[in-house]
Amino acid sequence: MLQLAQTEKENGFEQDSHVGVRLLSYLLTFSFVISLAASSFVIYSDYQRGVSQFQKNLDQIHTSYQQSVSYSLWNFDNRQLESQLHGILNFPGVVYVYIENRDKLIQSAGDIYVQADQTYSFELTHESSAQHYPLGQLFINVNYTGLYDDLKYKAVTIIFTQFLKTFSVSIFILFLVRILITRRLATMASWANTFNLKNLDNPLNFNDNRHRNDELDLVANAINGMRKTLKSDAEERENARIQLLETKEQLTVAIDNAALGFARYFPEDDRFVCNNHFARHLATTQHELEALPRALEHIRDMIRGKSGPEQREKINQLLLGRISRQHSGFTMTNFRGERCHFDITLQIIHYSESRPKEILICLVDKTREQLASKKAQDLAVSLENKVTERTEQLYEEQQKAKDAVRKLEMRLARTTNIASNKTANTFKKLMLEEFNHNYPDGSLAPGKLESFREYLGYCLDDQRTAVDITDITNQVLQRSSVLRELDTITRLPFSLIISEPKNLITFLFRLLLENEPVIKQTQQLEIGGSVAGKCAEIYYAFQLHENAEAIVEHPFNSFCDYIVTTRFGGQLSRDLIAPDRLEIRFSITLETDTDEG
């Protein structure tokens, strides 16, 4: 530690405080606060317990001595009365007992001059022959001095023992901190003061010969890992420096082999220095180019192309020192008047009073690449045009194929549907003949059978025609005496054309509307419809009276659902969406295009 302190002092750092002393002070302070709080709580609890015990004693005196003292007082038995009062003085805390009657002292015992912290009294009475005789009051003075002495002794004992325990534990903890932490931190600080990049072979060791792996060991391992990394980086940097020298030599050879043009221009001396490749790219010699007055300005004037004026202006800005670098592709004419393409970079590498002192110029000939790129672009445009043309042709052929497949699928579906209908129609025809045999023309079948017979007749006459839903709805409303009397709102489009048997559609509409049980409770009927995707959706909304009866099931609801589902490929629902609004919604699948106007 002394060696560490001396080293720190030499390095300009002096230790102002010790971790152990601060740790000890924090532990003692915290322990004192906790001990004080705990002691206060214990003392207060004992105080409350003592006061409660005094109150229990007084209640016991009241219960035990009231009747006996009253009897002795009634019989004027002073000796017995004095003995009883001295018996009360034997209770803890009782210092003075006296009996008064009408503010006159009758009997007393104890020390009247001792301070009373609590005074307790109760009435003394005597009952005889059903009469009540008040004899006076018994007063008891209670002093808490004994209780306070016990509490003080207990408080001093608790605080002293807690302080002694905490101080001992703190000293032990301080010793452990010194052994486990502080000493090793001192070792780390001593090692860090001698650490430098030239001394990377000296590892950080605690030299205590103990096998452990705690936090400080992890820090030491991390520092040793950092030391190894720094050592490796230093070695790599030295290797990189050596490689850089070798690369510089190789780069010089590569520049000569790659025909890269390099030049330096000194504006103050109007001196131009370049290599042989730079002069050869401009179709001149190195000597002629270096001897040319204002060589950079002459090279600037050789720039051509659409971007030529802008590029020449940027070179002028660079010569004035307003920009430090200019890099772009240049189109130029060389000293033989040939059009060439170069990648040129101009970079100011030295300044003199905000003016360029030395400008580095790098030139790469891109003439062959530009010509090849132009040919490739022309070829790409030609190929793109051909690909676009062929793509359009293939797209048209694909659309034609899709249309043909769609037509074939529709034709197959119709053929399948026709075959299925023919099979079903055979059975329906037999059923209809049986109906007509049992119920010949002019006689109605009972119940729903008449509607079933009508449906079978429409099914056998399956003639698909262009049907206007709006027109059929209006006809059903006009021809029905029940529906004609209703206030009807029609929200159908001007025209809604589908391809279905007209009689079957009319039969379905009449079956749903005329047989609706709530038709007599309806004050307004709303009919609407629209085309959604491949379906025509139609709804009937019955606006009911306020005092409408309970809604019953539609007698033909299952039958209509069967027709909509199997015949028209749609869905039917009948729901009470509000207490006064009933809606019937059904859809019809469109097999052909619909026209809605």
Order of alpha helices (4+ residues) and beta strands (2+ residues): alpha-alpha-alpha-beta-beta-beta-beta-alpha-alpha-alpha-beta-beta-alpha-alpha-alpha-beta-alpha-beta-beta-beta-alpha-alpha-beta-alpha-alpha-beta-beta-alpha-beta-beta-alpha-beta-beta-beta
